[in-house]
Amino acid sequence: MAIDVSAPRTEQLRLPLGLAWISAVPARLALAGIVVASFLTRFLLSLAHATPRYFPDEYIYASISRSLAEHGRPLIRSSPAHFPALLEPLAAAPFWLFHDPALAYRLTQAENALAMSLGAIPIFLLSRRIGVGTGLALVAGAFAVVSPDLFYVSYVVADPLAYPLVLTTVYVAVCALSRPSRGAQLAFVVLTALTALTRIQYALLPIVFVAGAIAVERGSIRRSVRNFRFTWAIFVAPLVALVALGPSRVLGYYNSVVDLHVRPASIVHWVATDSMLLVYCAGWVLIPGALIGLAYALGRPSSREEAAFGGLTVGLLVILFAETSMYASNGSPRFQERYFMSVLPLVLPWFGLYLKRGRPARLATCLLAVVLLGVSARIPLAPYSIASNKQDSPFLLGVFRLEHALGVANGSLVIAAVAAALSALAAAIAWRARLAVLALAFSLALAAAASAGSISYDRTTAKSVRLAFLPADPSWVDHSGLRHVQLIHTPATVHARSFEQLFWNRTIDDVLYFGPASEIDAFGNRRVNAAKDGRLVSDGKAVGTPLLISNYAVRMRLRDAKLVDRERAFDLWRPTGTPRAALFVGGLYYDNWLAQGGIVQIWPDRGTRLHGSLRLDLSLPRGTLRTVLNLRGPHVRRQVVVMPRQRVSIVVPVNGQGPWTLHFETPRPGYLGDGRAISVKAATPVFTSAR
């Protein structure tokens, strides 16, 4: 199969813009240099990303890869993973054959760096295909790898593989639409399938092809059907299968999307919000000219390539806006830049079409620049870069890093000033062509700055997560010599803490949820509770394997088990018989603060009766306030007053049937910087039997 990648000579862009010297460099050499430089830079930067932190996604992808390598089946904790986007786990599966999570992690980052760096190639070919010239095509390739969205190189997610695949699919679609052939159409179908297997959001790419076909055939449905019937015939089969099986069965893990509600007002709000933020992400200054170039490609195309490119990109924008606005309108407050990362590299080819046409519609270009200026002055970025709103946006992470360095007010002022200057430059380009070189330079510089900011934020955050959640040896459970360990996830434990242990330790087979603990994901969730004799029971059977117990907000002590190690709010126990609960404290944090309220439970050593005393050592550090702690249990009603810099020892009589429960609570809690409501500090309670 051969696809002609050269643009027609009549459409080559002459470059009196200072870009002619770039064209003098052999294109293949320059493009290879861009890809290699990007790969080396991005991979070296990814090494500073100390640990995964985007959960549950990174754990899911890594678990499926590991399972494919070890068992040949997509499993997560021995449960079948009905996960349609399997291309990334398949590509990374060989790395897990070394049975070393650290090595597999770094090899996955290297694969990601190479995949995203290769995104420069389809953008270069696409730019040449629509006739904007070699020099500008090389700049477009560079822009594709300088994008802050290459931030995801460091993560074990599907986005790095999807990035070059989507761009290649768009390029091949332009080839297939502009010069119809069975080979080109078959290539588009294959690439569409691969892209959908990477990220399910791209399963709608056939709709994009429909938009491109209608644009090429100037609105003629008949010609669109006749000229591309080979493609339509191939796409009919999966469409029939989708209808027959039902969307929920085909989507598997993502079947919740069929239950999303259509909220028109919210959808309009999010389309406007996403559009504004995408203007920032795209470098701002290119947008007025790029929109004019796109409009001409749709309304007055000078070739089938332009018409195809215009129709395809508009179709891609429509499906991405539909997906993100639907998702956001159903409760997600985040800007989904991840969904749009394939669109941002297309902005420069749009701008190239604007230059190729001789910068038409000058007044309209100036009007768009003025509108952008008004948006930047009226709507600051600060509200979007706070809390979790920035989680899926590398650009907003870079903005947050800037605001953190300069202060929110100063950071917002700098961004608004830069946006105003770029708006003026965008308007000036309509009158002076040579300023386009300056605009391109600014775009590359801003993309590089946003990348640097997001990487700096990520490095700091990943390091803090690594230090807080993991010991010096993250695979400490594997290296303990224990096998078939079960992790007991206890109430109030941050999900990421358990995910970190699961990612780095292959010997953890399953997760058991104690009491009301919330589920960390949707795979094989099993509950565990303590019976009257203290045995830990799950699915009607006593648990007899080694246990890794989360002690983030609880304390659990066992009988017939030996404590092997204790690391970062996790206790590792080896059974010496059938493990049984002896003591459980709910509401005692890892740093010895008691929550506002909680319980202490005690199980008898033998029989059903408990008789003895429970000792609680309470205190408050300097700088706190007098706190009253109410104790309530069988035949127990007490108020304990704890003063700052004071230690109080309380002995509570215990007499009754097990398990025996004592409740504690303060009516006036204090609050820590991380939002936890607390009462007093306490050591782990000690029960002493009267026997």
VMD Tcl script that draws the C-alpha trace (Angstrom):
set ca {
  {0.00 0.00 0.00}
  {1.48 3.34 -1.02}
  {0.25 6.74 0.10}
  {1.52 9.84 -1.66}
  {2.76 12.21 1.05}
  {3.84 15.06 -1.20}
  {1.64 18.12 -1.63}
  {0.74 19.38 -5.11}
  {3.30 21.89 -6.38}
  {0.68 24.52 -7.02}
  {-0.11 24.61 -3.32}
  {3.39 24.95 -1.90}
  {3.64 27.93 0.39}
  {6.34 30.45 -0.40}
  {7.98 31.57 2.80}
  {9.15 35.18 2.88}
  {8.65 34.91 6.65}
  {12.12 34.04 7.88}
  {11.23 30.34 7.68}
  {12.96 29.72 4.37}
  {16.23 28.85 6.14}
  {14.43 25.97 7.89}
  {13.37 24.62 4.50}
  {17.01 24.55 3.43}
  {17.74 21.82 6.00}
  {16.96 18.32 4.67}
  {13.45 17.62 5.97}
  {14.11 14.05 7.02}
  {17.21 15.04 8.97}
  {15.45 17.92 10.72}
  {12.39 15.80 11.53}
  {14.54 12.97 12.89}
  {16.39 15.50 15.05}
  {13.09 16.78 16.47}
  {11.93 13.25 17.33}
  {15.23 12.16 18.89}
  {15.67 15.37 20.90}
  {12.10 15.10 22.19}
  {12.50 11.44 23.13}
  {15.72 11.95 25.07}
  {14.48 15.09 26.83}
  {11.11 13.67 27.80}
  {12.48 10.34 28.99}
  {15.17 11.96 31.15}
  {12.58 14.30 32.66}
  {10.25 11.38 33.37}
  {12.90 9.81 35.61}
  {12.17 12.54 38.16}
  {8.59 11.23 38.40}
  {9.17 9.09 41.48}
  {6.00 7.02 41.63}
  {2.57 6.62 39.99}
  {-0.06 8.95 41.39}
  {-2.88 8.99 38.83}
  {-5.16 6.33 40.28}
  {-6.97 4.09 39.60}
  {-5.88 4.44 35.94}
  {-2.17 3.71 36.40}
  {-2.85 0.72 38.63}
  {-5.43 -0.68 36.16}
  {-3.14 -0.41 33.13}
  {-0.14 -1.81 35.00}
  {-2.16 -4.70 36.47}
  {-3.55 -5.72 33.08}
  {-0.07 -5.54 31.54}
  {1.35 -7.70 34.32}
  {-1.49 -10.20 33.99}
  {-1.08 -10.43 30.22}
  {2.64 -11.09 30.69}
  {2.18 -13.69 33.43}
  {-1.13 -15.37 32.56}
  {-1.97 -14.30 29.02}
  {-5.33 -12.91 30.17}
  {-6.48 -9.42 31.20}
  {-7.02 -9.81 34.94}
  {-7.00 -7.44 37.89}
  {-6.51 -9.22 41.21}
  {-7.66 -12.51 39.59}
  {-10.90 -10.86 38.40}
  {-11.62 -10.60 34.64}
  {-11.10 -7.04 33.43}
  {-13.79 -6.18 30.88}
  {-11.62 -3.37 29.58}
  {-11.94 -2.49 25.86}
  {-8.84 -0.26 25.65}
  {-6.22 -3.02 25.75}
  {-3.59 -1.76 23.30}
  {-1.48 0.02 25.93}
  {-1.41 -2.99 28.31}
  {-0.49 -5.25 25.38}
  {2.35 -2.94 24.33}
  {3.73 -2.72 27.89}
  {3.21 -6.40 28.82}
  {6.76 -7.50 27.77}
  {8.25 -5.11 30.34}
  {6.61 -7.07 33.18}
  {8.28 -10.33 32.14}
  {11.32 -9.14 34.14}
  {9.20 -9.39 37.33}
  {10.61 -6.06 38.50}
  {8.02 -3.29 38.98}
  {10.67 -0.55 39.00}
  {12.20 -1.69 35.69}
  {8.77 -2.16 34.08}
  {7.80 1.33 35.23}
  {10.84 2.99 33.65}
  {10.57 0.98 30.42}
  {6.93 2.06 30.12}
  {8.02 5.68 30.49}
  {10.61 5.18 27.74}
  {7.95 3.68 25.47}
  {5.68 6.63 26.20}
  {8.44 9.14 25.43}
  {9.10 7.50 22.08}
  {5.41 7.22 21.16}
  {4.57 10.85 21.92}
  {7.74 12.11 20.22}
  {6.72 10.24 17.07}
  {3.66 12.50 16.96}
  {5.84 15.05 15.14}
  {5.89 12.85 12.02}
  {2.16 12.73 11.13}
  {1.81 16.46 11.85}
  {4.76 17.19 9.53}
  {3.29 14.99 6.77}
  {-0.18 16.48 7.26}
  {1.14 20.04 7.03}
  {3.00 19.24 3.83}
  {-0.04 17.46 2.43}
  {-2.23 20.54 2.74}
  {0.51 22.62 1.13}
  {1.82 24.94 3.84}
  {5.48 24.26 2.99}
  {8.33 22.28 4.50}
  {9.56 25.02 6.83}
  {6.21 25.55 8.50}
  {5.62 21.79 8.55}
  {8.81 21.33 10.58}
  {7.70 24.05 12.99}
  {4.36 22.22 13.31}
  {6.24 19.00 14.11}
  {8.26 20.80 16.78}
  {5.09 22.32 18.23}
  {3.57 18.81 18.50}
  {6.37 17.61 20.81}
  {6.83 20.83 22.81}
  {3.17 20.66 23.86}
  {2.63 20.48 27.64}
  {0.47 17.40 27.02}
  {3.66 15.34 26.66}
  {3.52 15.60 30.45}
  {1.76 12.21 30.29}
  {4.99 10.51 29.21}
  {5.66 9.92 32.92}
  {2.37 8.14 33.55}
  {1.23 4.55 33.01}
  {-1.83 5.53 30.97}
  {-3.01 5.12 27.38}
  {-2.72 8.77 26.30}
  {0.91 8.57 25.11}
  {0.06 5.76 22.67}
  {-3.17 7.40 21.58}
  {-1.45 10.71 20.75}
  {0.54 9.63 17.65}
  {-2.19 7.21 16.58}
  {-4.88 9.90 16.43}
  {-2.62 12.28 14.52}
  {-1.65 9.52 12.09}
  {-5.31 8.58 11.63}
  {-6.20 12.18 10.76}
  {-3.33 12.34 8.25}
  {-4.30 9.04 6.59}
  {-7.94 10.16 6.52}
  {-6.90 13.30 4.61}
  {-5.05 11.08 2.13}
  {-8.01 8.71 1.76}
  {-10.51 11.53 1.28}
  {-8.46 13.64 -1.09}
  {-7.32 10.76 -3.34}
  {-9.80 7.88 -2.74}
  {-8.27 4.42 -2.94}
  {-9.01 1.14 -1.22}
  {-5.53 1.03 0.25}
  {-5.84 4.43 1.91}
  {-9.35 3.69 3.16}
  {-8.24 0.35 4.60}
  {-5.33 2.09 6.34}
  {-7.79 4.53 7.92}
  {-10.03 1.69 9.13}
  {-7.09 -0.17 10.70}
  {-5.78 2.96 12.41}
  {-9.26 3.81 13.69}
  {-9.53 0.36 15.28}
  {-6.08 0.66 16.88}
  {-6.85 4.14 18.20}
  {-10.16 3.01 19.70}
  {-8.35 0.08 21.35}
  {-6.05 2.64 22.95}
  {-8.69 5.07 24.20}
  {-12.38 4.26 23.85}
  {-13.24 7.95 23.34}
  {-11.92 7.59 19.76}
  {-14.46 4.91 18.85}
  {-16.40 7.77 17.21}
  {-13.68 8.45 14.62}
  {-15.91 7.04 11.82}
  {-18.18 10.05 12.44}
  {-15.14 12.27 11.84}
  {-14.60 10.51 8.51}
  {-18.24 11.17 7.58}
  {-17.72 14.89 8.27}
  {-14.59 14.88 6.12}
  {-16.32 13.05 3.26}
  {-19.22 15.51 3.22}
  {-16.78 18.44 3.22}
  {-14.73 16.99 0.33}
  {-17.83 16.28 -1.75}
  {-19.21 19.76 -0.99}
  {-22.26 18.50 0.85}
  {-23.24 15.78 -1.61}
  {-24.38 12.74 0.36}
  {-24.68 10.66 -2.82}
  {-21.06 11.22 -3.85}
  {-19.90 10.71 -0.27}
  {-21.56 7.29 -0.18}
  {-20.43 6.29 -3.69}
  {-16.78 7.36 -3.45}
  {-16.17 5.85 -0.02}
  {-18.48 2.83 -0.03}
  {-15.53 0.57 0.80}
  {-15.08 2.35 4.14}
  {-18.81 2.40 4.92}
  {-19.08 -1.33 4.19}
  {-16.33 -2.11 6.69}
  {-17.81 0.10 9.42}
  {-21.28 -1.47 9.12}
  {-20.17 -4.73 10.82}
  {-19.02 -3.21 14.15}
  {-22.08 -0.95 14.15}
  {-24.37 -3.98 13.84}
  {-22.41 -5.75 16.59}
  {-22.77 -2.71 18.85}
  {-26.53 -2.64 18.38}
  {-26.88 -6.42 18.79}
  {-24.74 -6.76 21.93}
  {-25.74 -3.47 23.50}
  {-23.40 -0.54 24.24}
  {-22.99 -1.45 27.92}
  {-21.59 -4.92 27.11}
  {-19.21 -3.61 24.46}
  {-17.92 -0.75 26.61}
  {-17.14 -3.00 29.60}
  {-15.40 -0.93 32.30}
  {-16.72 2.26 30.68}
  {-20.36 1.14 30.50}
  {-21.41 3.89 32.91}
  {-21.30 6.37 30.02}
  {-24.62 5.02 28.73}
  {-26.23 6.32 31.93}
  {-25.01 9.90 31.54}
  {-27.78 12.51 31.51}
  {-28.14 15.24 28.90}
  {-28.21 18.63 30.62}
  {-28.28 21.29 27.85}
  {-27.49 24.31 30.02}
  {-24.53 22.61 31.66}
  {-23.29 21.31 28.30}
  {-23.31 24.84 26.83}
  {-21.43 26.12 29.89}
  {-18.73 23.48 29.54}
  {-18.35 23.94 25.79}
  {-17.71 27.65 26.42}
  {-15.33 26.92 29.30}
  {-13.38 24.27 27.40}
  {-13.13 26.55 24.35}
  {-11.65 29.37 26.42}
  {-9.12 27.11 28.11}
  {-8.15 25.50 24.81}
  {-7.29 28.95 23.45}
  {-4.81 29.33 26.30}
  {-3.44 25.81 25.77}
  {-2.92 26.46 22.04}
  {-0.70 29.47 22.68}
  {-3.36 32.19 22.15}
  {-1.63 34.20 19.42}
  {-2.23 31.68 16.62}
  {-5.96 31.25 17.29}
  {-7.45 34.19 15.29}
  {-5.50 33.32 12.15}
  {-6.02 29.58 12.68}
  {-9.81 30.01 12.88}
  {-9.80 32.06 9.68}
  {-7.67 29.41 7.96}
  {-10.05 26.67 9.12}
  {-13.07 28.65 7.93}
  {-11.57 29.05 4.46}
  {-10.67 25.36 4.33}
  {-14.34 24.56 4.93}
  {-16.00 27.35 2.96}
  {-13.59 27.98 0.08}
  {-11.11 25.11 -0.12}
  {-8.45 25.41 -2.80}
  {-7.99 21.63 -2.94}
  {-9.56 18.39 -1.80}
  {-6.80 18.13 0.82}
  {-7.90 21.41 2.41}
  {-11.56 20.41 2.34}
  {-10.78 17.02 3.88}
  {-8.61 18.57 6.58}
  {-11.24 21.15 7.43}
  {-14.08 18.64 7.62}
  {-12.07 16.13 9.64}
  {-10.86 18.61 12.23}
  {-14.31 20.12 12.70}
  {-15.74 16.61 13.10}
  {-13.03 15.76 15.63}
  {-13.76 18.92 17.60}
  {-17.48 18.16 17.64}
  {-17.12 14.64 19.05}
  {-14.54 15.71 21.62}
  {-16.64 18.65 22.81}
  {-19.68 16.36 22.99}
  {-17.83 13.76 25.06}
  {-16.15 16.19 27.46}
  {-19.21 18.39 28.01}
  {-21.42 15.35 28.67}
  {-18.91 13.99 31.15}
  {-18.36 17.32 32.88}
  {-22.08 18.13 33.04}
  {-22.65 14.92 35.00}
  {-20.58 15.99 37.97}
  {-16.91 16.35 36.97}
  {-15.54 19.85 37.68}
  {-12.26 19.25 35.83}
  {-11.04 20.70 32.54}
  {-10.47 17.59 30.41}
  {-7.39 18.70 28.49}
  {-6.45 15.02 28.15}
  {-9.38 14.55 25.79}
  {-8.27 17.44 23.57}
  {-4.55 16.73 23.34}
  {-4.90 15.47 19.76}
  {-6.48 18.77 18.66}
  {-3.80 21.19 19.88}
  {-1.11 20.16 17.32}
  {-3.63 20.84 14.52}
  {-3.78 24.55 15.35}
  {-0.49 25.29 13.60}
  {-1.56 23.66 10.28}
  {-4.74 25.77 10.47}
  {-2.56 28.83 10.96}
  {-0.41 27.68 8.02}
  {-3.52 27.68 5.80}
  {-4.18 31.25 6.92}
  {-0.68 32.30 5.87}
  {-0.95 30.32 2.65}
  {-4.08 32.27 1.69}
  {-2.26 35.57 2.17}
  {-3.87 36.38 5.54}
  {-7.44 37.03 4.31}
  {-10.34 38.56 6.27}
  {-8.15 41.04 8.11}
  {-11.00 42.80 9.88}
  {-12.43 39.48 11.06}
  {-8.98 38.48 12.33}
  {-8.72 41.73 14.29}
  {-12.23 41.25 15.67}
  {-11.34 37.76 16.92}
  {-8.19 39.17 18.55}
  {-10.28 41.84 20.33}
  {-12.74 39.20 21.55}
  {-9.86 37.15 22.95}
  {-8.51 40.27 24.65}
  {-11.89 40.80 26.31}
  {-12.01 37.18 27.47}
  {-8.56 37.38 29.05}
  {-9.47 40.60 30.87}
  {-12.88 39.39 32.02}
  {-12.18 35.76 33.04}
  {-9.03 35.03 35.07}
  {-7.50 31.54 35.05}
  {-7.03 31.32 38.82}
  {-10.43 29.67 39.58}
  {-9.63 26.89 37.09}
  {-6.15 26.14 38.43}
  {-7.20 25.45 42.02}
  {-8.23 22.25 43.80}
  {-8.90 19.24 41.57}
  {-10.06 21.34 38.57}
  {-6.52 21.17 37.15}
  {-6.01 17.43 37.58}
  {-6.42 16.56 33.88}
  {-4.78 19.67 32.46}
  {-0.99 19.97 32.20}
  {-1.41 23.59 31.11}
  {-3.35 24.48 34.27}
  {-0.73 22.67 36.35}
  {1.85 24.99 34.77}
  {-0.36 27.99 35.58}
  {-0.69 26.80 39.17}
  {3.09 26.49 39.41}
  {3.47 30.07 38.18}
  {0.86 31.36 40.63}
  {2.55 29.44 43.43}
  {5.88 31.10 42.60}
  {4.56 34.67 42.11}
  {1.38 34.62 44.17}
  {-2.13 34.14 42.78}
  {-2.74 37.84 42.09}
  {0.65 38.46 40.47}
  {0.47 35.22 38.49}
  {-2.99 36.09 37.13}
  {-1.75 39.58 36.25}
  {1.22 38.18 34.31}
  {-0.99 35.77 32.37}
  {-3.51 38.50 31.53}
  {-0.71 40.83 30.37}
  {0.83 38.15 28.15}
  {-2.60 37.32 26.69}
  {-3.20 41.01 25.93}
  {0.17 41.36 24.19}
  {-0.46 38.20 22.16}
  {-3.92 39.46 21.15}
  {-2.32 42.63 19.82}
  {0.30 40.58 17.96}
  {-2.42 38.34 16.45}
  {-4.16 41.43 15.07}
  {-0.89 42.90 13.78}
  {-0.10 39.73 11.79}
  {-3.09 40.48 9.56}
  {-1.24 43.58 8.34}
  {2.40 42.52 8.53}
  {3.33 39.01 7.44}
  {6.81 39.06 8.95}
  {5.31 39.16 12.44}
  {4.14 35.58 11.92}
  {7.67 34.38 12.71}
  {7.46 36.17 16.05}
  {4.06 34.57 16.72}
  {5.43 31.11 16.00}
  {8.41 31.74 18.27}
  {6.11 32.91 21.07}
  {3.90 29.85 20.63}
  {6.84 27.47 20.96}
  {8.23 29.41 23.93}
  {4.88 29.45 25.77}
  {4.36 25.73 25.15}
  {7.84 25.04 26.50}
  {7.17 27.25 29.55}
  {3.86 25.49 30.26}
  {5.62 22.13 29.90}
  {8.34 23.20 32.33}
  {5.76 24.40 34.85}
  {3.69 21.23 34.70}
  {6.78 19.01 34.97}
  {8.04 21.01 37.95}
  {4.68 20.65 39.69}
  {4.55 16.94 38.89}
  {8.08 16.27 40.12}
  {7.38 17.95 43.46}
  {4.02 16.24 43.91}
  {5.27 12.77 42.93}
  {8.20 13.14 45.31}
  {5.92 14.12 48.20}
  {3.59 11.19 47.45}
  {6.58 8.85 47.34}
  {7.84 10.04 50.71}
  {4.42 10.04 52.37}
  {3.03 6.75 51.07}
  {6.04 4.49 50.48}
  {9.16 3.42 52.40}
  {12.66 3.60 50.96}
  {12.03 0.18 49.41}
  {8.62 0.46 47.69}
  {8.55 -3.32 47.07}
  {9.01 -4.03 50.77}
  {6.15 -6.56 50.88}
  {7.68 -8.56 48.00}
  {11.06 -8.50 49.69}
  {9.64 -9.72 53.02}
  {9.52 -13.25 51.63}
  {5.76 -13.58 52.20}
  {3.53 -14.71 49.33}
  {-0.19 -14.44 48.56}
  {-0.62 -11.42 50.81}
  {-4.09 -9.88 51.17}
  {-4.40 -6.16 51.76}
  {-7.04 -5.10 54.29}
  {-8.24 -1.63 53.31}
  {-9.69 0.01 56.42}
  {-12.15 2.92 56.78}
  {-10.87 6.45 56.00}
  {-7.71 5.16 54.30}
  {-6.81 7.33 51.32}
  {-7.23 5.15 48.22}
  {-3.88 6.22 46.80}
  {-2.10 4.68 49.82}
  {-3.46 1.25 49.00}
  {-2.90 1.71 45.27}
  {0.77 2.48 45.86}
  {1.24 -0.78 47.76}
  {-0.60 -2.74 45.06}
  {1.42 -1.20 42.23}
  {4.86 -1.87 43.69}
  {4.23 -5.28 45.29}
  {3.34 -8.24 43.08}
  {2.76 -10.58 46.02}
  {-0.42 -8.75 47.10}
  {-3.13 -10.94 45.59}
  {-6.33 -9.21 46.64}
  {-7.96 -6.37 48.57}
  {-10.38 -6.98 51.44}
  {-12.52 -4.11 52.75}
  {-12.93 -3.97 56.52}
  {-16.27 -2.73 57.80}
  {-17.53 0.39 55.98}
  {-14.26 1.00 54.06}
  {-14.94 2.46 50.60}
  {-14.01 0.45 47.50}
  {-10.93 1.66 45.63}
  {-12.01 0.37 42.20}
  {-14.59 -1.85 40.47}
  {-12.66 -5.13 40.39}
  {-13.32 -8.16 42.63}
  {-14.35 -6.24 45.72}
  {-14.68 -8.47 48.81}
  {-15.60 -7.54 52.37}
  {-13.99 -8.83 55.56}
  {-15.29 -8.57 59.11}
  {-14.31 -9.88 62.50}
  {-16.48 -12.67 63.93}
  {-17.36 -12.87 67.63}
  {-14.23 -14.89 68.30}
  {-12.09 -12.40 66.37}
  {-11.56 -14.53 63.23}
  {-11.37 -12.42 60.06}
  {-14.08 -13.77 57.79}
  {-14.59 -13.05 54.06}
  {-17.22 -14.76 51.90}
  {-18.02 -17.05 54.83}
  {-14.43 -18.31 55.15}
  {-11.75 -17.46 57.69}
  {-8.77 -15.62 56.23}
  {-5.53 -17.50 56.86}
  {-3.05 -15.79 54.53}
  {-0.46 -13.09 55.35}
  {-2.13 -9.71 55.82}
  {-1.15 -6.15 55.00}
  {-3.38 -3.91 57.14}
  {-3.81 -0.20 56.54}
  {-3.43 1.75 59.77}
  {-3.97 5.22 58.34}
  {-6.95 6.04 60.58}
  {-7.21 2.88 62.67}
  {-5.18 0.52 64.83}
  {-5.63 -3.22 64.52}
  {-3.87 -5.81 66.66}
  {-4.05 -9.53 65.90}
  {-3.70 -12.82 67.75}
  {-2.18 -15.94 66.19}
  {-0.15 -13.75 63.86}
  {3.27 -12.12 64.05}
  {4.01 -8.54 63.06}
  {6.73 -8.80 60.41}
  {7.19 -5.15 59.44}
  {5.55 -1.74 59.72}
  {5.91 0.91 57.03}
  {4.06 4.15 56.23}
  {0.80 3.36 58.08}
  {0.76 -0.30 56.98}
  {1.35 -3.35 59.17}
  {2.50 -6.64 57.63}
  {1.42 -9.76 59.56}
  {2.48 -13.39 59.12}
  {-0.06 -15.94 60.42}
  {1.04 -18.43 63.07}
  {-2.41 -20.02 63.07}
  {-5.75 -18.52 62.03}
  {-5.36 -14.74 62.51}
  {-7.87 -13.22 64.92}
  {-8.61 -9.63 65.81}
  {-7.64 -8.69 69.38}
  {-8.07 -4.89 69.29}
  {-9.50 -2.42 66.80}
  {-9.41 1.36 67.21}
  {-11.40 3.27 64.61}
  {-10.46 6.95 64.46}
  {-6.82 6.85 65.61}
  {-4.69 8.37 62.84}
  {-1.18 7.36 61.86}
  {0.21 10.49 63.60}
  {-1.56 9.60 66.89}
  {-4.38 12.15 66.62}
  {-7.80 10.85 67.61}
  {-10.60 11.77 65.22}
  {-13.60 13.77 66.39}
  {-15.29 10.46 67.14}
  {-14.56 6.75 66.90}
  {-14.61 3.38 68.62}
  {-12.40 0.94 70.50}
  {-13.30 -2.75 70.09}
  {-11.85 -5.68 72.05}
  {-12.27 -9.41 71.35}
  {-11.79 -12.12 74.00}
  {-8.72 -14.34 73.89}
  {-10.89 -17.42 74.44}
  {-14.56 -18.00 75.02}
  {-16.96 -15.09 74.74}
  {-16.43 -13.13 77.96}
  {-14.12 -10.17 78.63}
  {-13.01 -9.04 82.09}
  {-10.22 -6.55 82.74}
  {-9.32 -2.92 82.08}
  {-8.62 -0.68 79.11}
  {-5.99 2.02 79.46}
  {-6.00 5.19 77.32}
  {-3.09 7.64 77.44}
  {-4.27 11.06 76.19}
  {-2.46 14.36 75.63}
  {-2.50 17.69 73.81}
  {0.51 19.55 72.40}
  {1.38 23.21 72.95}
  {-0.80 25.72 71.09}
  {-4.06 23.77 71.30}
  {-7.24 24.36 73.33}
  {-8.86 22.58 76.26}
  {-10.74 19.56 74.90}
  {-13.52 17.45 76.42}
  {-13.66 13.79 75.35}
  {-16.86 11.84 76.05}
  {-16.51 8.07 76.62}
  {-19.51 5.76 76.28}
  {-19.63 1.98 76.56}
  {-21.28 -0.87 78.50}
  {-21.70 0.53 82.05}
  {-19.33 3.40 81.14}
  {-20.25 7.11 80.94}
  {-17.31 9.46 81.44}
  {-16.12 12.92 80.50}
  {-12.38 13.45 80.27}
  {-10.89 16.95 80.14}
  {-7.47 17.25 78.48}
  {-5.49 20.50 78.75}
  {-2.63 21.63 76.45}
  {0.79 20.26 77.46}
  {-0.96 17.78 79.77}
  {-0.94 13.97 79.78}
  {-3.94 12.06 81.14}
  {-4.17 8.31 81.73}
  {-7.67 6.85 81.86}
  {-8.48 3.29 83.00}
  {-11.87 1.99 81.90}
  {-13.25 -1.22 83.44}
  {-14.17 -3.87 80.89}
  {-16.71 -6.52 81.85}
  {-19.09 -8.17 79.41}
  {-19.56 -10.22 76.31}
  {-17.17 -9.80 73.37}
  {-16.66 -7.99 71.23}
  {-16.76 -5.13 73.73}
  {-17.08 -1.60 72.27}
  {-16.22 1.82 73.69}
  {-17.27 4.99 71.80}
  {-15.41 8.30 72.10}
  {-16.36 11.74 70.80}
  {-15.68 15.42 71.38}
  {-18.41 18.06 70.90}
  {-15.87 20.72 69.83}
  {-13.26 19.28 67.45}
  {-10.14 20.95 66.17}
  {-8.99 20.86 62.56}
  {-5.64 20.10 61.01}
  {-4.23 21.70 57.89}
  {-5.24 18.70 55.75}
  {-8.88 19.05 56.82}
  {-9.02 16.26 59.41}
  {-11.35 16.86 62.38}
  {-9.50 15.81 65.54}
  {-9.92 15.71 69.33}
  {-6.79 14.77 71.35}
  {-3.62 12.76 70.86}
  {-3.50 9.16 72.08}
  {-1.27 6.13 72.17}
  {-2.71 2.79 71.08}
  {-5.09 1.69 73.89}
  {-3.91 -1.29 75.98}
  {-6.27 -3.95 77.31}
  {-5.18 -5.95 80.36}
  {-7.13 -9.08 81.24}
  {-8.07 -9.63 84.89}
  {-7.10 -13.28 84.58}
}
mol new
graphics top color blue
foreach p $ca { graphics top sphere $p radius 0.5 }
foreach p [lrange $ca 0 end-1] q [lrange $ca 1 end] { graphics top cylinder $p $q radius 0.2 }
display resetview
